[in-house]
Amino acid sequence: MGTFEFVFDQRLGIKLPDFTQPYEAYSYQEQLEIVENWEEIRGRIPSRVMELERMIEHKLHQLGNEDNFEFSCDLNREIADLASIINDLHIWYRVSADVSSIKPHL
């Protein structure tokens, strides 16, 4: 019987799985719990993406009004970082977990 947890990722702003063994090695009941936890986390990803998109829009507005080249470069870098986070969140959103065909032992 392995252990698993979901650990908060500061950069992405969501919890990510942290397993001590391959997913398929977990028992049927553990897989059910993992899927339930992941689907709850996964359901919050679109809201997190929208929050980051609003931050990008704000920075783009700042960039459009900025005359200082150095600060413009900083804003561009921040926008790129936020876009990278959104991309990673989209990848995680596509990760779905299914309960394997292991029969539960009742």
Backbone as JSON Lines, residues from 0, in Angstrom:
{"i":0,"aa":"M","n":[0.85,-1.18,0.0],"ca":[0.0,0.0,0.0],"c":[0.89,1.24,0.0]}
{"i":1,"aa":"G","n":[0.76,2.04,-1.05],"ca":[1.59,3.23,-1.17],"c":[0.94,4.43,-0.53]}
{"i":2,"aa":"T","n":[1.7,5.49,-0.51],"ca":[1.14,6.72,0.01],"c":[1.08,7.74,-1.12]}
{"i":3,"aa":"F","n":[0.17,8.64,-0.98],"ca":[0.04,9.71,-1.96],"c":[-0.47,10.94,-1.27]}
{"i":4,"aa":"E","n":[-0.17,12.05,-1.87],"ca":[-0.71,13.31,-1.4],"c":[-0.71,14.29,-2.56]}
{"i":5,"aa":"F","n":[-1.39,15.37,-2.37],"ca":[-1.39,16.45,-3.33],"c":[-0.73,17.63,-2.65]}
{"i":6,"aa":"V","n":[0.33,18.14,-3.28],"ca":[1.16,19.18,-2.68],"c":[0.95,20.48,-3.44]}
{"i":7,"aa":"F","n":[0.78,21.57,-2.71],"ca":[0.54,22.87,-3.33],"c":[1.77,23.33,-4.09]}
{"i":8,"aa":"D","n":[1.56,23.68,-5.36],"ca":[2.61,24.23,-6.21],"c":[2.43,25.75,-6.23]}
{"i":9,"aa":"Q","n":[3.37,26.44,-5.65],"ca":[3.28,27.9,-5.52],"c":[3.18,28.58,-6.87]}
{"i":10,"aa":"R","n":[3.95,28.12,-7.84],"ca":[3.96,28.74,-9.16],"c":[2.61,28.61,-9.86]}
{"i":11,"aa":"L","n":[2.05,27.41,-9.85],"ca":[0.8,27.17,-10.55],"c":[-0.42,27.59,-9.74]}
{"i":12,"aa":"G","n":[-0.28,27.61,-8.43],"ca":[-1.41,28.0,-7.59],"c":[-2.43,26.9,-7.39]}
{"i":13,"aa":"I","n":[-2.02,25.65,-7.62],"ca":[-2.9,24.49,-7.39],"c":[-2.07,23.39,-6.74]}
{"i":14,"aa":"K","n":[-2.77,22.38,-6.23],"ca":[-2.08,21.21,-5.7],"c":[-1.82,20.23,-6.84]}
{"i":15,"aa":"L","n":[-0.66,19.58,-6.77],"ca":[-0.28,18.59,-7.77],"c":[-0.03,17.24,-7.08]}
{"i":16,"aa":"P","n":[-0.25,16.15,-7.79],"ca":[-0.05,14.84,-7.19],"c":[1.42,14.59,-6.86]}
{"i":17,"aa":"D","n":[1.64,13.95,-5.74],"ca":[2.98,13.55,-5.31],"c":[2.86,12.1,-4.85]}
{"i":18,"aa":"F","n":[3.15,11.18,-5.76],"ca":[2.96,9.76,-5.49],"c":[4.29,9.09,-5.18]}
{"i":19,"aa":"T","n":[4.24,8.07,-4.35],"ca":[5.44,7.32,-4.01],"c":[5.61,6.09,-4.89]}
{"i":20,"aa":"Q","n":[4.64,5.84,-5.76],"ca":[4.69,4.7,-6.68],"c":[3.84,5.02,-7.9]}
{"i":21,"aa":"P","n":[3.94,4.22,-8.95],"ca":[3.09,4.47,-10.12],"c":[1.61,4.37,-9.76]}
{"i":22,"aa":"Y","n":[0.82,5.19,-10.43],"ca":[-0.62,5.25,-10.16],"c":[-1.26,3.86,-10.18]}
{"i":23,"aa":"E","n":[-0.88,3.04,-11.16],"ca":[-1.5,1.72,-11.33],"c":[-1.21,0.79,-10.16]}
{"i":24,"aa":"A","n":[-0.19,1.1,-9.36],"ca":[0.16,0.24,-8.23],"c":[-0.72,0.5,-7.01]}
{"i":25,"aa":"Y","n":[-1.48,1.57,-7.02],"ca":[-2.37,1.86,-5.89],"c":[-3.59,0.95,-5.93]}
{"i":26,"aa":"S","n":[-4.13,0.7,-4.77],"ca":[-5.32,-0.14,-4.68],"c":[-6.51,0.56,-5.32]}
{"i":27,"aa":"Y","n":[-7.53,-0.2,-5.58],"ca":[-8.76,0.34,-6.16],"c":[-9.29,1.49,-5.31]}
{"i":28,"aa":"Q","n":[-9.35,1.3,-4.0],"ca":[-9.87,2.34,-3.1],"c":[-8.99,3.58,-3.12]}
{"i":29,"aa":"E","n":[-7.68,3.39,-3.15],"ca":[-6.76,4.53,-3.22],"c":[-6.94,5.28,-4.53]}
{"i":30,"aa":"Q","n":[-7.11,4.54,-5.62],"ca":[-7.32,5.18,-6.91],"c":[-8.61,5.99,-6.9]}
{"i":31,"aa":"L","n":[-9.65,5.46,-6.29],"ca":[-10.91,6.22,-6.18],"c":[-10.68,7.54,-5.45]}
{"i":32,"aa":"E","n":[-9.92,7.48,-4.37],"ca":[-9.64,8.68,-3.59],"c":[-8.79,9.67,-4.39]}
{"i":33,"aa":"I","n":[-7.81,9.15,-5.11],"ca":[-6.96,10.0,-5.94],"c":[-7.79,10.7,-7.01]}
{"i":34,"aa":"V","n":[-8.64,9.93,-7.7],"ca":[-9.48,10.51,-8.76],"c":[-10.4,11.58,-8.18]}
{"i":35,"aa":"E","n":[-11.01,11.3,-7.05],"ca":[-11.91,12.27,-6.42],"c":[-11.17,13.56,-6.08]}
{"i":36,"aa":"N","n":[-10.0,13.44,-5.48],"ca":[-9.2,14.62,-5.14],"c":[-8.76,15.38,-6.38]}
{"i":37,"aa":"W","n":[-8.28,14.64,-7.39],"ca":[-7.79,15.28,-8.6],"c":[-8.91,16.02,-9.33]}
{"i":38,"aa":"E","n":[-10.07,15.41,-9.43],"ca":[-11.18,16.07,-10.14],"c":[-11.59,17.36,-9.44]}
{"i":39,"aa":"E","n":[-11.51,17.38,-8.14],"ca":[-11.83,18.62,-7.39],"c":[-10.79,19.7,-7.71]}
{"i":40,"aa":"I","n":[-9.52,19.32,-7.71],"ca":[-8.44,20.27,-8.04],"c":[-8.56,20.71,-9.49]}
{"i":41,"aa":"R","n":[-8.73,19.75,-10.37],"ca":[-8.83,20.0,-11.81],"c":[-9.97,20.97,-12.13]}
{"i":42,"aa":"G","n":[-11.05,20.88,-11.39],"ca":[-12.2,21.75,-11.61],"c":[-11.91,23.21,-11.29]}
{"i":43,"aa":"R","n":[-10.86,23.47,-10.52],"ca":[-10.5,24.85,-10.18],"c":[-9.51,25.47,-11.17]}
{"i":44,"aa":"I","n":[-8.97,24.66,-12.06],"ca":[-7.96,25.17,-13.0],"c":[-8.52,26.26,-13.91]}
{"i":45,"aa":"P","n":[-9.72,26.13,-14.5],"ca":[-10.21,27.22,-15.36],"c":[-10.3,28.57,-14.64]}
{"i":46,"aa":"S","n":[-10.69,28.57,-13.39],"ca":[-10.75,29.83,-12.63],"c":[-9.36,30.41,-12.43]}
{"i":47,"aa":"R","n":[-8.4,29.54,-12.18],"ca":[-7.02,30.0,-12.02],"c":[-6.5,30.59,-13.33]}
{"i":48,"aa":"V","n":[-6.81,29.96,-14.45],"ca":[-6.4,30.46,-15.76],"c":[-7.01,31.84,-16.01]}
{"i":49,"aa":"M","n":[-8.28,32.01,-15.71],"ca":[-8.94,33.31,-15.9],"c":[-8.29,34.38,-15.04]}
{"i":50,"aa":"E","n":[-7.92,34.02,-13.81],"ca":[-7.24,34.97,-12.92],"c":[-5.91,35.41,-13.54]}
{"i":51,"aa":"L","n":[-5.16,34.47,-14.07],"ca":[-3.88,34.8,-14.69],"c":[-4.07,35.62,-15.96]}
{"i":52,"aa":"E","n":[-5.11,35.31,-16.73],"ca":[-5.4,36.09,-17.94],"c":[-5.72,37.53,-17.6]}
{"i":53,"aa":"R","n":[-6.44,37.76,-16.51],"ca":[-6.72,39.14,-16.07],"c":[-5.42,39.86,-15.71]}
{"i":54,"aa":"M","n":[-4.51,39.13,-15.07],"ca":[-3.22,39.73,-14.72],"c":[-2.45,40.1,-15.98]}
{"i":55,"aa":"I","n":[-2.5,39.24,-16.99],"ca":[-1.82,39.54,-18.26],"c":[-2.44,40.77,-18.92]}
{"i":56,"aa":"E","n":[-3.76,40.84,-18.94],"ca":[-4.44,42.0,-19.52],"c":[-4.02,43.29,-18.83]}
{"i":57,"aa":"H","n":[-3.92,43.25,-17.52],"ca":[-3.49,44.42,-16.76],"c":[-2.07,44.83,-17.15]}
{"i":58,"aa":"K","n":[-1.19,43.84,-17.24],"ca":[0.2,44.13,-17.59],"c":[0.33,44.62,-19.04]}
{"i":59,"aa":"L","n":[-0.51,44.08,-19.94],"ca":[-0.51,44.56,-21.33],"c":[-0.96,46.01,-21.39]}
{"i":60,"aa":"H","n":[-1.92,46.36,-20.57],"ca":[-2.38,47.76,-20.51],"c":[-1.24,48.64,-20.0]}
{"i":61,"aa":"Q","n":[-0.55,48.18,-18.96],"ca":[0.59,48.93,-18.45],"c":[1.66,49.08,-19.53]}
{"i":62,"aa":"L","n":[1.91,48.01,-20.25],"ca":[2.93,48.0,-21.28],"c":[2.61,49.01,-22.38]}
{"i":63,"aa":"G","n":[1.33,49.11,-22.73],"ca":[0.91,50.04,-23.76],"c":[1.11,51.49,-23.37]}
{"i":64,"aa":"N","n":[1.21,51.75,-22.08],"ca":[1.38,53.12,-21.59],"c":[2.77,53.37,-21.04]}
{"i":65,"aa":"E","n":[3.67,52.44,-21.22],"ca":[5.0,52.56,-20.61],"c":[6.02,53.1,-21.6]}
{"i":66,"aa":"D","n":[6.77,54.12,-21.16],"ca":[7.81,54.72,-21.99],"c":[9.21,54.25,-21.58]}
{"i":67,"aa":"N","n":[9.33,53.72,-20.38],"ca":[10.62,53.28,-19.87],"c":[10.94,51.9,-20.45]}
{"i":68,"aa":"F","n":[12.03,51.82,-21.23],"ca":[12.4,50.57,-21.91],"c":[12.67,49.45,-20.91]}
{"i":69,"aa":"E","n":[13.41,49.75,-19.86],"ca":[13.76,48.73,-18.85],"c":[12.48,48.15,-18.22]}
{"i":70,"aa":"F","n":[11.56,49.02,-17.86],"ca":[10.32,48.56,-17.24],"c":[9.47,47.79,-18.24]}
{"i":71,"aa":"S","n":[9.51,48.2,-19.51],"ca":[8.79,47.48,-20.56],"c":[9.32,46.05,-20.69]}
{"i":72,"aa":"C","n":[10.63,45.91,-20.59],"ca":[11.24,44.58,-20.66],"c":[10.8,43.72,-19.47]}
{"i":73,"aa":"D","n":[10.74,44.34,-18.3],"ca":[10.27,43.62,-17.11],"c":[8.82,43.17,-17.28]}
{"i":74,"aa":"L","n":[7.99,44.06,-17.8],"ca":[6.59,43.71,-18.02],"c":[6.46,42.57,-19.03]}
{"i":75,"aa":"N","n":[7.24,42.63,-20.1],"ca":[7.22,41.55,-21.09],"c":[7.62,40.22,-20.47]}
{"i":76,"aa":"R","n":[8.62,40.24,-19.62],"ca":[9.08,39.03,-18.94],"c":[7.98,38.49,-18.01]}
{"i":77,"aa":"E","n":[7.33,39.38,-17.29],"ca":[6.25,38.96,-16.39],"c":[5.08,38.36,-17.19]}
{"i":78,"aa":"I","n":[4.77,38.97,-18.31],"ca":[3.69,38.46,-19.17],"c":[4.05,37.07,-19.69]}
{"i":79,"aa":"A","n":[5.3,36.9,-20.1],"ca":[5.75,35.6,-20.6],"c":[5.68,34.54,-19.49]}
{"i":80,"aa":"D","n":[6.05,34.92,-18.28],"ca":[5.99,33.99,-17.14],"c":[4.54,33.58,-16.86]}
{"i":81,"aa":"L","n":[3.63,34.53,-16.89],"ca":[2.22,34.22,-16.66],"c":[1.67,33.32,-17.77]}
{"i":82,"aa":"A","n":[2.06,33.6,-19.0],"ca":[1.62,32.78,-20.12],"c":[2.15,31.35,-19.98]}
{"i":83,"aa":"S","n":[3.36,31.21,-19.49],"ca":[3.94,29.89,-19.27],"c":[3.16,29.12,-18.2]}
{"i":84,"aa":"I","n":[2.75,29.81,-17.17],"ca":[1.94,29.18,-16.11],"c":[0.61,28.71,-16.7]}
{"i":85,"aa":"I","n":[-0.01,29.55,-17.51],"ca":[-1.28,29.17,-18.14],"c":[-1.09,27.93,-19.0]}
{"i":86,"aa":"N","n":[-0.01,27.9,-19.76],"ca":[0.28,26.73,-20.6],"c":[0.41,25.47,-19.74]}
{"i":87,"aa":"D","n":[1.16,25.56,-18.66],"ca":[1.32,24.4,-17.77],"c":[0.0,23.98,-17.14]}
{"i":88,"aa":"L","n":[-0.84,24.95,-16.78],"ca":[-2.16,24.62,-16.23],"c":[-3.02,23.9,-17.26]}
{"i":89,"aa":"H","n":[-2.93,24.32,-18.51],"ca":[-3.68,23.63,-19.57],"c":[-3.22,22.18,-19.7]}
{"i":90,"aa":"I","n":[-1.93,21.96,-19.58],"ca":[-1.4,20.6,-19.64],"c":[-1.95,19.78,-18.48]}
{"i":91,"aa":"W","n":[-1.91,20.32,-17.28],"ca":[-2.44,19.6,-16.11],"c":[-3.94,19.38,-16.23]}
{"i":92,"aa":"Y","n":[-4.64,20.33,-16.82],"ca":[-6.09,20.18,-16.97],"c":[-6.43,18.98,-17.85]}
{"i":93,"aa":"R","n":[-5.59,18.7,-18.82],"ca":[-5.83,17.56,-19.71],"c":[-5.49,16.23,-19.07]}
{"i":94,"aa":"V","n":[-4.82,16.25,-17.92],"ca":[-4.49,15.01,-17.22],"c":[-5.74,14.51,-16.51]}
{"i":95,"aa":"S","n":[-6.17,13.36,-16.91],"ca":[-7.32,12.78,-16.23],"c":[-6.92,11.42,-15.68]}
{"i":96,"aa":"A","n":[-7.46,11.08,-14.57],"ca":[-7.17,9.8,-13.93],"c":[-8.42,8.95,-13.95]}
{"i":97,"aa":"D","n":[-8.22,7.7,-14.25],"ca":[-9.32,6.73,-14.23],"c":[-8.97,5.65,-13.22]}
{"i":98,"aa":"V","n":[-10.0,5.08,-12.67],"ca":[-9.8,3.95,-11.78],"c":[-9.52,2.75,-12.65]}
{"i":99,"aa":"S","n":[-8.45,2.04,-12.34],"ca":[-8.06,0.89,-13.17],"c":[-9.11,-0.22,-13.07]}
{"i":100,"aa":"S","n":[-8.88,-1.23,-13.83],"ca":[-9.84,-2.34,-13.88],"c":[-9.7,-3.29,-12.68]}
{"i":101,"aa":"I","n":[-8.92,-2.89,-11.69],"ca":[-8.79,-3.72,-10.48],"c":[-10.15,-3.82,-9.83]}
{"i":102,"aa":"K","n":[-10.55,-5.01,-9.5],"ca":[-11.82,-5.21,-8.81],"c":[-11.67,-4.88,-7.33]}
{"i":103,"aa":"P","n":[-12.6,-4.17,-6.77],"ca":[-12.5,-3.85,-5.34],"c":[-12.67,-5.15,-4.53]}
{"i":104,"aa":"H","n":[-11.94,-5.22,-3.45],"ca":[-12.04,-6.38,-2.54],"c":[-13.02,-6.01,-1.45]}
{"i":105,"aa":"L","n":[-14.21,-6.53,-1.59],"ca":[-15.27,-6.22,-0.61],"c":[-15.39,-7.31,0.42]}
